[in-house]
């Protein structure tokens, strides 16, 4: 069932349930609805507590010396002058780490990454040495006192040349490695797909590049490591989206017993996937603390963040679509060259080397699909899934949504009509696609129609036709995406062997206030509010009476953390189930208090009462006091109102949305102005519409950045050309329009509350809408494709009939 | 946090004191005003002065005043002050145009006109503006004060006529009757340096023909104003064909280099396109001025 709404209701209305009569305020939702974020009072007052705010007694400061070149053999390092600096306490090199068996660390993708260079530099900005000093100024100054000799090697920069016979082998550290191929991965039926293509009326093909971009969170990465040499315990404060996974990996790698490690992820100033992996800097802070016996803080600067931490995308793709001449899409085929940089440090489920790229079949009912992805090493920073991409759904959606527009042009069909003609129909759900996914639920046409209505689509097309007559360049771009989030069922998805489940613990205190503990960690998404609302909805306790605890492995149950839009689909499920467990237990206690049988009780939000006698009931607060009081409890019911669960989701969730973008292009300069953007999202059940809209606004802004300006470029020597915010541009309020959002609601049938997740939908769905709009605007020049970023110069080149790939 | 190399800091009390401090601390000392160019360069350790001499307290350099047919702007005048001045907007709309596209409000609140000119970044907007308006720079040093024209002031990228022991104290702009001006920049994003920009100033004769004109270009490798445009436009009535001809001259005159912001042909195209646009707008404004 799907409900639709064009505009969010003002005030607390939408999604709000009738207020708890006991609370006396009908407008304030006890549960889902538009309430202000509990975390905002501290954030807007500057009272957040981030890693760099942590100061421990005797704390020292670390700084990393980074390689100035992309590919070079390390000849020698002389640290004597740095060690002679009066404030320097230690200088650590790769050789020192070899002695501790810590020079190399496993990545999240079955590869290893150098913590500090021992043999060879493999990308510009790679970690070469670590200085620990009394303050961060001295640590930074001492970096210049380290003398390193490099023997420069030819780098591999263009991924297309990485597999050439004469390409230098980057990973000669790996035994038996003779080329730069990381993996070949394929999915779908190649023969079946070929047969459909061979028989099709129409085939279109297009090469396209999703450039390397960077998450660029406002807060860079950092850590404070505090090793206690007496009890052998390590407390590690770090910028991580996955504190529990990190702790387990540190235990596995560093040999510190897991129960002796406490990982604390305090307030996080944006993550977007950048803070999933374990970076050498974190490990070095730990080593620094072990070596000096003092706490060590390391916080990277902006250039270090941009040049060395997880990038995203870098997919060189060829897409093909086979269709009938009247516009029925039959098959999609794609071939991808994936640039993973110098180490395969991609943060993604281990069995999915191309992440969830196989969702490139999009929102369409196909007869066949096939894709092949080849991953290669290059002399660039490692990483490669980060950035709000739902494990490469971003690339997949871009590919298919761009291709559908290429087909629309070929068939001279309206791109919105072409999509409507090919959607998976509501009665086909759950829908098994041709690459092994089972879409849980969807109702695509109402979302598409709503976006067109909000946009005034027909009127926009009329306006465009008039403007074209006058030589003005206006473009209308459509994209329709299906996301794949909430990884995931542990039988299918793990990260280095850890199943992707999440835990929740709920404790109702004697006075009816509660605390819920999560394994996921917010980076600004509003978990403290959303998860309190889920408990509130289930138990009828006001959200402000429920504390949400997260980000500290000593305080929270095990789970894999926040990325891939998985907090609400996975942890949200855990929280709903743990609350229901408490509610069920409360029934027994209430029955004991009311001296009746549990089966004679009925639930209304906030209280159990006797069927047929609404006056005889107990509120959650009364039951909590009863649980901890003197009431005689039935057998098997212990005296508390606490519960815990670990939630293993039965399937992924598949949010979707219809986006329409309107751009104006200045014919004289190639400047693109995003005039309007209409985003209709369906994330299933909506817990806090205000938070959802915030997530959508942020993701759409990300999309404008990627479509119009963001790219990490390298010169032929491998120098990173995007190492500061002067060179790596991210959008400002001036580049984005007033977002127009709408929604439909198609709950997930398998999720405890029907929620699907929203975190990355807009980042996934918006770039193709914007690029489709730009290409549409350039139609008078005969252009059918141009690659991102659509900077003025690149748009102008496209207008001259010579669009070029960005790399 | 990006950390500069160690340096010492001193706050100057007046212009003479600033000059004395420059003399005392020698070639490794630098003046700091808004600091929006110098400090980022220091944080990246591209600039490593041993001494920073802070002139932000020098109120005597923070002024705007009209004296007859000259408009004087103190070197310490902030971008925001220029942007918000109705008198500047009326006399020199090119300044207001440019200020709207210089960086962002945070930078404009702090950055100064003197700092912009003395930094002499090739993509800096106000240098072009001063060229086009035929401003003069007042430079003070141990030997006293001297006034230099813009063609003498500019010495190439990051170099000016201001000596190590000197300081720019003000800029002087001639006020011409029946004149106006305009500036337009293409950037990849608000706050980015220019891909290319152009500025134009024109004065009209009583009959509506162009009396005097100048066009300057930013970030495309042209020193000073575009030669030949004044002669081309002089005595002619403004129209699209004339602007197109001026655009062609500007495109031919510049020597852009390819970078991440764009290729040579695109920048040359912008020199042409933007020259036409700013001349069109400056002429339209000047004739409004005339009618008004």
Interface residues (C-beta under 8 A of the other chain):
Chain A: X52 X136 X137 X140 X141 X144 X299 X301 X302 X303 X668 X669 X670 X671 X708 X709 X713 X721 X724 X726 X727 X729 X731 X732 X734 X735 X791 X792 X793 X796 X797
Chain B: X1 X2 X3 X5 X6 X40 X44 X104 X186 X188 X189 X190 X191 X192 X193 X195 X260 X261 X262 X263 X266 X269 X270 X273 X274 X277
